[in-house]
Amino acid sequence: MIRFDNVTKAYPDGTVAVDRLSLEAPTGKITVLVGPSGCGKTTSMRMVNRLIEPTSGTITLGGQPVSGTDATELRRKIGYVIQHAGLFPHKNVADNVMALPRLLGLGRREARTRALELLERVGLGPQFADRYPWQLSGGQQQRVGVARALAADPPYLLMDEPFSAVDPVVRAQLQEEFLRLQREIGKTIVLVTHDIDEALKLGDQVAVLREGGRLAQAAAPAELLARPADAFVAGFVGRDRGYRALGFAGTGDGVIPAAEPAVVLGATRAEAEAAALDGWILVTAPGGEPIGWAALDRLDGDRVTEQDLNLSATTARTDGTLRELLDAALSSPSGRGVLVDAEGHLAGTVSPTAVARAIEEAASVTAPAGAIAGSAVESAAGVTAGSVEPAAGSAAEAPAGSHL
Ligand SMILES: Nc1ncnc2c1ncn2[C@@H]1O[C@H](COP(=O)(O)OP(=O)(O)OP(=O)(O)O)[C@@H](O)[C@H]1O
């Protein structure tokens, strides 16, 4: 565990960057520090590995005050990932990854083997080992940065805006990979971001800081969405937080999919017309995976082809979150959200009304009469005050929904 106890940092010019911060980052979990620019996120994090010394207060790592630990010794226990990866430009990828273990005396051949293993863990094949940083994309550089931080197998990881220098698509991919990796390695992580969506997606615990370096609230994402401590947190978390909370409000297990007829791509117009419930027919791949919807009155030829497909809808897994189910239902041109099983095969469809009913039920199971929907949703997610356990079906799980 990393613990901040009444920690303050005032710079010589009088700026109070961090003001009496008390916070625990639990072992094996991801704690995200989030807040507007200048609220003291980076300063807080850098005090952990003693790149910055606090003015007062104590930071402990596994019960040991960092101020009493030799800085070099300390940094061996703490991997550090920064924005733009911060790779050595004159070293190739393998040497970048193994710089620290080599310094600590690891032999060249062993270092190379370990570098290749680590690169594979972060999704980079052996062909990257001999490239130089300038020969990599931004996302690949970030992956090397993560591999390097893990090289000495430290129990703690500090990550400062690790995914912010890449485009949104790569970013989402890196976030998913990072969560998958963390499920394997279970490090104690403090991650800084200014992006609340990233914080809610990655954090087991999210600590919202406000200007002046004061902690506004630290809670599990579902708790933060359901019960923001004050107007600042509510504003920072965003206006659509009721909808976002559905991502933590249990799964669609209680929603029974309705049978949906479908035809395989390449079926004849007559087959599509015979099967359809209304003006829309669902089209699948030969293996049974839904691909898209076709409007019968807009079919181009005698057969259903890819050109006929409307691809605007998302699919949700039957055990996906209520948010994913609602999104599937609302994004479907036919008004029926497509559900798939764990193998990606069509399981049926669900209407927005059916999902709304499930949302109401989730809210009423545990809520006393008259309780506000927000706290009911939170109860349904099984979140207790102060808990940092991810709720079932939370962002820490593999993504259950995908694009149709
Ligand atoms: N060396 C310094 N001297 C004086 N003030 C500083 C120094 N370093 C940081 N600050 C100030 O401390 C405050 C907190 O800075 P910090 O970098 O921790 O914020 P941040 O939340 O990480 O911001 P950002 O999201 O913009 O990176 C800011 O007001 C900043 O200007």
The ligand as an SDF file (V2000), in Angstrom:
LIG
                    3D

 31 33  0  0  0  0  0  0  0  0999 V2000
    8.8920   24.0510   -9.3270 N   0  0  0  0  0  0  0  0  0  0  0  0
    7.7480   24.7010   -9.1250 C   0  0  0  0  0  0  0  0  0  0  0  0
    7.7410   25.9260   -8.5770 N   0  0  0  0  0  0  0  0  0  0  0  0
    6.5880   26.5930   -8.3270 C   0  0  0  0  0  0  0  0  0  0  0  0
    5.3630   26.1010   -8.5980 N   0  0  0  0  0  0  0  0  0  0  0  0
    5.3030   24.8750   -9.1530 C   0  0  0  0  0  0  0  0  0  0  0  0
    6.4780   24.1160   -9.4550 C   0  0  0  0  0  0  0  0  0  0  0  0
    6.0720   22.9320  -10.0100 N   0  0  0  0  0  0  0  0  0  0  0  0
    4.7340   22.9540  -10.0440 C   0  0  0  0  0  0  0  0  0  0  0  0
    4.2660   24.1210   -9.5340 N   0  0  0  0  0  0  0  0  0  0  0  0
    2.8510   24.5290   -9.3950 C   0  0  0  0  0  0  0  0  0  0  0  0
    2.2100   23.5920   -8.5440 O   0  0  0  0  0  0  0  0  0  0  0  0
    0.8830   23.3780   -8.9670 C   0  0  0  0  0  0  0  0  0  0  0  0
    0.6490   21.8970   -9.1850 C   0  0  0  0  0  0  0  0  0  0  0  0
    1.4350   21.4520  -10.2840 O   0  0  0  0  0  0  0  0  0  0  0  0
    1.3510   19.9540  -10.8310 P   0  0  0  0  0  0  0  0  0  0  0  0
    2.3040   19.8280  -11.9590 O   0  0  0  0  0  0  0  0  0  0  0  0
    1.4960   19.0020   -9.6980 O   0  0  0  0  0  0  0  0  0  0  0  0
   -0.1480   19.9260  -11.3410 O   0  0  0  0  0  0  0  0  0  0  0  0
   -0.9100   18.8770  -12.2390 P   0  0  0  0  0  0  0  0  0  0  0  0
   -2.2110   18.6560  -11.5750 O   0  0  0  0  0  0  0  0  0  0  0  0
   -0.0570   17.6920  -12.4750 O   0  0  0  0  0  0  0  0  0  0  0  0
   -1.1240   19.7080  -13.5590 O   0  0  0  0  0  0  0  0  0  0  0  0
   -1.1990   19.2730  -15.1180 P   0  0  0  0  0  0  0  0  0  0  0  0
   -2.4110   18.4240  -15.2650 O   0  0  0  0  0  0  0  0  0  0  0  0
   -1.3400   20.6020  -15.8190 O   0  0  0  0  0  0  0  0  0  0  0  0
    0.0880   18.5570  -15.4200 O   0  0  0  0  0  0  0  0  0  0  0  0
    0.6910   24.2190  -10.2210 C   0  0  0  0  0  0  0  0  0  0  0  0
    0.0660   25.4160   -9.8460 O   0  0  0  0  0  0  0  0  0  0  0  0
    2.1070   24.4730  -10.6940 C   0  0  0  0  0  0  0  0  0  0  0  0
    2.2050   25.7010  -11.3720 O   0  0  0  0  0  0  0  0  0  0  0  0
  1  2  1  0
  2  3  1  0
  2  7  2  0
  3  4  2  0
  4  5  1  0
  5  6  2  0
  6  7  1  0
  6 10  1  0
  7  8  1  0
  8  9  2  0
  9 10  1  0
 10 11  1  0
 11 12  1  0
 11 30  1  0
 12 13  1  0
 13 14  1  0
 13 28  1  0
 14 15  1  0
 15 16  1  0
 16 17  2  0
 16 18  1  0
 16 19  1  0
 19 20  1  0
 20 21  2  0
 20 22  1  0
 20 23  1  0
 23 24  1  0
 24 25  2  0
 24 26  1  0
 24 27  1  0
 28 29  1  0
 28 30  1  0
 30 31  1  0
M  END
$$$$
